[in-house]
């Protein structure tokens, strides 16, 4: 088992790398959670087909939970890279996405934790991270 902590910079022009990591790490059938700030109404509406609101002690937002399905992954990975980049160079419109116990995408995809990367995806993950670390921070715990 190997894990990573990735901090991207504001110069990433696309979210292709983010989508590829999600496809490699998210496991069909695992639970996912998405955390949205209270004012992110459009983002919450996007989730309504895939997840349900759950009770969660976070006074500033709402948490949704569902099961990772091929349809959810397609939906997530087909979303365009958000144009709102004033605070974050967003890779996804969702503040936090937890993919089971495998991966977490935080701060709109600008900080990722891969906690339990699949062994069979190691070479592909390393290839993506090799490109990212040219101008981002990648910490490996192998």
C-alpha positions in Angstrom: 0.0 0.0 0.0 1.3 3.5 -0.8 -0.1 7.0 -0.2 0.3 10.5 -1.4 -0.4 14.1 -0.4 -0.6 16.5 -3.4 -0.7 20.3 -3.3 -1.2 21.9 -6.7 -0.3 25.4 -7.6 -2.4 28.0 -9.4 -0.9 27.3 -12.8 -2.7 24.0 -13.6 -4.6 24.9 -16.8 -6.7 21.7 -16.9 -8.2 19.2 -14.6 -7.4 16.2 -16.7 -4.9 15.0 -14.1 -7.5 15.2 -11.4 -10.0 13.2 -13.4 -7.4 10.6 -14.2 -6.5 10.2 -10.5 -10.2 9.9 -9.5 -10.8 7.2 -12.1 -7.7 5.3 -10.9 -8.5 5.6 -7.2 -12.3 5.6 -6.7 -13.7 2.1 -6.1 -17.1 1.2 -7.5 -19.4 0.3 -4.6 -17.5 2.3 -1.9 -19.3 5.2 -0.1 -18.5 8.8 -1.0 -19.2 12.0 0.7 -19.3 15.5 -0.7 -19.1 18.6 1.5 -20.6 21.8 0.1 -20.7 25.3 1.7 -24.1 26.6 2.5 -24.1 29.0 -0.4 -23.2 26.4 -3.0 -26.8 25.7 -4.0 -26.1 24.9 -7.7 -23.5 22.4 -6.6 -25.9 20.8 -4.2 -28.5 20.5 -6.9 -25.9 18.7 -9.1 -25.6 16.0 -6.5 -29.3 15.2 -6.0 -29.2 12.3 -8.5 -26.3 10.6 -6.8 -26.4 11.3 -3.1 -28.5 12.2 -0.2 -28.0 14.8 2.5 -26.8 13.3 5.8 -26.8 14.6 9.4 -23.3 16.1 9.9 -22.1 18.5 12.5 -20.9 21.3 10.2 -22.8 24.6 10.7 -21.4 26.2 7.5 -22.4 23.6 5.0 -24.2 20.4 3.9 -22.8 16.9 3.5 -24.1 14.4 0.9 -23.4 10.7 0.9 -23.9 8.0 -1.8 -22.2 5.0 -3.4 -19.6 5.3 -6.0 -21.1 4.1 -9.3 -20.0 4.2 -12.9 -22.6 6.8 -13.5 -21.4 9.0 -10.6 -17.8 8.7 -11.8 -18.8 9.7 -15.4 -20.8 12.6 -14.0 -17.9 13.8 -11.9 -15.2 13.3 -14.5 -17.2 14.9 -17.3 -17.8 18.2 -15.4 -15.9 21.0 -16.9 -13.1 22.7 -15.0 -14.7 25.5 -13.0 -14.0 29.0 -14.3 -14.2 30.5 -10.8 -10.6 30.8 -9.8 -10.4 33.9 -7.6 -9.5 32.0 -4.4 -8.6 28.5 -5.8 -7.7 27.2 -9.2 -10.6 24.8 -8.9 -10.4 21.3 -10.4 -14.0 20.4 -9.4 -17.0 22.5 -8.2 -17.1 20.5 -4.9 -15.2 21.7 -1.8 -14.4 18.2 -0.5 -15.0 14.8 -2.0 -14.1 11.7 0.0 -13.9 8.5 -2.0 -14.3 5.7 0.5 -11.1 5.2 2.4 -9.0 5.5 -0.8 -8.8 9.2 -1.7 -9.9 12.7 -0.6 -10.1 15.7 -2.9 -10.0 18.9 -0.8 -10.2 22.6 -1.4 -11.9 22.1 -4.8 -9.4 19.6 -6.0 -6.3 21.7 -5.2 -5.2 19.4 -2.4 -5.5 15.6 -2.6 -4.8 12.8 -0.3 -4.5 9.3 -1.7 -4.6 7.2 1.4 -4.8 3.7 0.0 -3.9 3.8 -3.7 -4.7 0.5 -5.6 -1.4 -1.4 -6.2 -2.4 -2.1 -9.8 -2.7 1.7 -10.4 0.7 2.6 -9.0 2.5 3.0 -12.3 -0.3 5.2 -13.8 -0.5 7.3 -10.6 3.3 7.8 -10.6 3.2 8.9 -14.2 0.5 11.6 -13.4 2.3 12.7 -10.3 5.7 12.9 -12.1 4.1 15.6 -14.4 2.4 17.4 -11.5 5.5 17.7 -9.4 7.2 19.9 -12.0 5.4 22.8 -10.4 3.4 21.4 -7.5 4.2 19.6 -4.3 3.9 15.8 -4.2 4.7 14.0 -1.0 5.1 10.2 -1.2 4.7 7.8 1.7 5.6 4.5 0.1 
